Amino acid sequence: MKTLSITWQRLLDDGKTCPRCGSTEIEVEKAVALLTQSLAPLGITVVLAKSDLNAEQFAKDTLQSNRIQIDGKLLEEWIGGETGQSQCCEVCGPNDCRTMTVESEVLEVIPAELIVKAGLLAAAQILSR
């Protein structure tokens, strides 16, 4: 079987995360379930890896939090989006959190639909190898 890897990284410090990461986690899990169901008949297994950043790592590079990679490529690259940032919450402190802009819409929480779209694009490449 072929594998589609999805990696999601978030701020998790003392068991706390920001609302964006918490909501995106729900969306990532929805997307993985949909992709798993859709791609299994094609012989593709979907594997999700979650990675945590502590406060120190987050402070060094805030754009590493709430980052999704599909088959080694940023989600933004798959769907023509752009990485941005904006103020978030007290868990993040004075640091801005990652956002994504797609078709002029700034997204703080990444919807499952975009993750599925990117996953399907990646699956098409996997099948053509």
N, C-alpha and C positions, 0 to 999 in steps of 0.2 A: 504494500500500500504506500501511496505517496502521502506526504505530510504538509499541511499548511500550518505554519507556526504564527501564533499571535502572542506578542509580549506587551504587557501593560505595566507601566511603572507609576508609582504614586508616592506622595508624602505620607508616611505613617510614623508618627512620633509619640511614644508613650501610649500607643493604642488609639491615638487621635489622628483623624485625617480631615481635610477640608471638605465642605459640602460638594464642591465640583468633583473631587475624586470619588467621594462616596456615591454620588449619583452616576458618574461615569462607570463605576464598577458594576452597577446594576445593568447598565446598557451593554457593557462588554459581555457580561454573562448571557444576556438575551441574544446578542449577536452570535456568540459561540454556539449556543444551542441551535439557532436557526441554520448556521453554516454547517454544523455537524450533521444535522438532519438532511440538508440539501446536498452535501458533497459526498456523503457515504456511498450512495449508489454509483458515484463516479470513481470510487476507490481512493478517495482522499480523506485522511484522518485529520481532524482539527485539534491542535494542541495549544492550550492556553498556559502561559507562564506569567505569574504576577511577581513583581519586584518592588521592594519597599525602599524608600529614601528616608533617612533620619533627618532631623532638623539641620544638622551641620552640612550634610550633603545637599540638601535642598537650598540652603543659603548660598552655597557656592555656585549653583546653577539651577535657578528656579524652573527653567524650561524643560528640565528633565522630568519634572512631575507631571502626571496625567498624560504621559507620552505613550502612544500606541504604535507598535511596529507590526507589520504584517509581512511575513516571509522576509524579514530583515530590512524592510523599507518603511519609512514613516508613513502613517496614514495619510497625511497631507499630500505626499507625493503621489499616492494612488488616485486620489480624487481631485487633484488640482487645488488643494487648499493651501492656506498660508498660516504659519505659526505666529501667534501674537501673545500678548500678556496684558493683564489688568489686575487691579487690586482685588483681593478676595476676602479673607476673614482673619480672625484672631489666631487661628491655628497656624496660618502662614506668616503671621506677624507683619512687619513692614514690607515684606517681599510681595511682588506681583506674581500671580499664578498664570500658567499656560492657558491660552485660548486658541481657537482655530477659526479662521475666516474662510467661509465657502460661499461663493457667489454673493459677496458683499454682506453676508450675515455672520456676525461674530457669535461663536458658540463657546459657552463656558463648560457645558456638559456635552459630551460627544454622543449623539444619538446612535442607537443600534443600527438604524438604516444605513448610515454612512459607513459603519464598520462592516456591515454585510456587503455593501457595494464594493468596498475595497477588497474584501475577502474573495468575492466572486471574480474580480479582476485578477487577483493573485492566483486563484485556482485555474483560470484560463491559461495563464502562463505556465503553471505547473503541468497542466495537461499537454501543452505543446512542446514540452522538453523531450 
